[in-house]
């Protein structure tokens, strides 16, 4: 209904901001990471929004990117997770981190979010696993990479190649991803170096 709102931050509160758009103050609930990102009163901001309608209230949720908004929508479709739980997850894990946590069956990582227990995290993984693909997860992470972009792109590409090599060796995608995620990757490592290091975490 409301795709995005662009305006000036009029107020910054504990879990929301008031965004002034042509004299109208929109009260928008936002993830904690956004409030901690350095935004200040007076800043110009564009937020992609989700309007949640209940019997007793209408709430507007806002996100820096359309990707975060889409992930928020997916989380709301998981049984047992409402807007508060979804915001808690996105305040703890970025959209990229959540995708990898789901693909790697990392229920413990997801359960770090406030109000999300291990059973709910496992249910989330079960219900969202078929929504994500490893190659798409890497592509999106590359797209979100900040400077130095070339270095990040090279590292992420090498990690993706290492995961694919492990799968080719007969390991499941989850085993491969978990092993590669345990490697402390730096800009000097190519896919072969990452593969060798990942194998140490399997055996």
Order of alpha helices (4+ residues) and beta strands (2+ residues): beta-beta-beta-alpha-beta-beta-alpha-alpha-alpha-alpha-alpha-alpha-alpha-alpha-alpha
